[in-house]
Amino acid sequence: MSRFTLYGYWRSSAAYRVRIALNLKGLEYASRPVHLVNNGGEQHRPDYHALNPQELVPVLLDGEQALTQSLAIVEYLEETHPAPSLLPTDPAGRARVRALAQIVACDIHPIGNLRVLQYLEAHYGDSADKRGWSQHWIATGLAAFEAMVAHHPQTGRFCHGDTPGLADLSLIPQLYNAERWNLPLDDYPTLLRIREACNALDAFKLAAPEAQSDAPVAA
C-alpha cells in the first residue's frame, strides 16, 4: 500500500506540480480524483471539506497527516525525502528557485483559478472576458519568468542548473495552462527550451494531465 494519497483533479495546475514532485523523488502514491465541476464541484462535499477547509486541490495524505497548498506540500516532500533534491544547496540559489516558483504559484495561478473565473462569470455574465483576463495575467507572469531565466548564469538545461527542481515543476503546468487559453508562447523561447527538456523525462510525462486516470477519454 502506498504511503501517500494525492487528492487532485487531472487538469489542476497545483495538483500537476505535486505529481511531478512525487515522481521526481520516486515516491509512489495513490490517486483520488476530485472533480472540480461535476455536481457543483466535488471539492465542496463535506468529507472533502473536512480534509481541506479551503475546498481546493491538491491534498496529500501522508498517513493520517493531511497536507495542503502545493508548494508547501513540495517543501514537505523535500524535507522528509531530501534526495534527490528539488532545491539548490546554496541559500542564494534556493531563493532564486523559490522566487521563480512563486511567480507561478503566487502571482499567476491564484487570479486565474477556477473559482476566480466562476466569480467573474457569475457577477459579470457575458461581459466577463475570461480568455482575455487569463491571457493577460499569464502573459505578464511568463514575461517576467522568461526575463529571469534568459541569459542568467545559473540557468542550465533547466531553470536552475542541469537537474529539474521546484521552479521547473511550477513552470510546466503553467505553460500547459497557457496553451489551454490559446496564449501564443513565441515570446518565451527559454521557457519553451526548458519545457522540452522537462517533458522528455518520465517524471513529467507521467504527471501530465492527459496521463491521469480521471482525464476524459479522447474521442
N, C-alpha and C positions, 0 to 999 in steps of 0.2 A: 504493500500500500504506500502511495506517495505521501511524503511528509507534508507537502504543500497542496493547497487547493486554491485555485485562482477563479474568482468570480469576475466575469468580464463580458464584453459584447464584441463580436467579431470585428466591427468597424471602429471601435473606440480607440482613439489615439493613445489615451492613457493606458489602457489595457495592453495595447500593442507594445508600448515601452517596456512594461513589466515582462511580457512574454519574451522579448529579446534578451532582457537581463537574465532571466531564468535560464534561457538557452545558452547564453554565453558562458554562464557559470556551470553548465552541465547539470542543472538541478531538475529532477523530474517533478511533475505536478499534474494534478487532476484539474480539468477544466469544468467549470459550472457556468453555462451561458445564462446571461440576464438580458432579455430582450428589452431594449430601451423604448420601443414604440408599441409593441403588441399589448392589447388590453390596457391601454393608457400608460404603459410602461411598467415592466415587472420590477423595476428598481423601487417602486412605491409600495410594494407588498409589505405587510407588517413583518414577515420573517426577515426580509432583506433590510428593512429599516432598523431592525434590531442589530444587524451586523454593522451597518453604516448609516447613522442618522442623517448624513448628508444626502443619502439616496443617489450616490454616484458610483460608477465603476472606475477602477477595479477595487476589489477587496482581496487580499491574500491572507489565507489562513495558514498559520504555522502551528500545527497542533490546535490548541484552543485559543491561540492569540490571533485576533483579527487586526490586520494592518490596512490602513487606507492611505490615499494620496500617493500617486505613482512614484514621485521622486523620493518620498520618504520610504516607500517600500524598497526601492532600488538601493538606497543608502543602508537600509536594514540588511539586505542581502549582502552588501559589500562588507558590512561589519561582522556578520555571522559566518560568511563564506568568503574570506578575503582573496582567495585565489580561484581563477585568475582575476586580477583587479580591474575594476572599471574606472579607476581614477589614477592619475599620475602620483609619483612618490613625493614630489616637492610641493610645498604649500602654494607657490605661485601657479604651478601647473594645475593643481586641484581647483584653485579659484577660477582659472580661465575656463576649465571644462564645466564647472558648475554654472558659470555665467552664460555660457553657450546653451546649456540645457535649459536654463531659466528663461532665455529668450522665448523658447517654445512653451514651456510649461507655465510660466507666469504671465507672459505678455501676449502671446498669440492665441493659445488654446482657450483660456477662460472666456474671452469675449466672442469666441466662435463656437462655443459648446452648444449642444443640443438644446438645453433649457433656455439659453440666451436667444437662440433663433426662434424657439417656440414662443417666447415672450414677445419678440418683435412681431411675429405673425399674429399673435392673439390681440395685441394692442394697436397695431398699425395696419393690419389686414393686407390688402393687395398693394398698399403703398410701401410695404416693407420690402426693400430690395436686399434679400438675404444673400444673393450671389454677390452683389456689389459690396456689401458690408464685409463678407468673408474674404473676397479677393483683396480688398483694401488692407485689412489688418494682417492677413497672411503675407502679402507682398511687403508691407512695412517691416515686419519682423524678419523675413527671409533676406531682405536687402541688408539689414544690419548684420545678420549671421554671415552672409557672404563676405561683407567687408571685414569682419573679424577673423575670418579664416584665410581669405585670399592673400597670398604672399606673406603670411605670418610664418616666422621661422620655426614655430613648433607644430605647424600643420604638416602632416605627412600623408601617408596613404589615406588616413582617416582624419578626423577633426583635430586630433592631438596625437602626433606620432604615427606609428605604423601598426597599432593594435586598436580595435574598436573599444569604445567605452561609453560613458554616460552621455557625452554630447552626441555621439552617433545614434544611440538608441532613442534619443529625443528627436533628432533631426529626421530620421527616415519616416516615422509615422506622420510627421507634419508635411513632408513632401507628398506622401500618399494623399493626405487630406487636401493639399493644394490642387492636385490633379482632379480630385472629386469636384472641386469648384471651378474647374476649367481655367485655372490660373496658368498663363504661359510661364515657363521656367527658364527661358533662354538667358535671362539676366543673372542667373546663378550658376555659372559654369563650374565653380569649385564645388558647390554643393552637389551638382549632378555627378561630378567625378567621384566624390565620396560615396554617393548613393550606389554607384556602380560597384565600388569595392565592397560595400556592405552587403549588397544583395547577391553577391557571389558566394556568401557564407551561409552554411546551413542554419546557423542560429537566427539569421534574419529571414531566410526563406520559410522556415517552419513557423515563424511568428507572423507571417503575412496574413492580412485579413482573409483572403480567399482560401487559405490553408486551414481555417478554423472549422470545427465541427458544426457551428451554428451559421456559417456563411450560406447564403442562398445558393442552390444548385444552378449552375449556368444552363441555359436552355440549349 
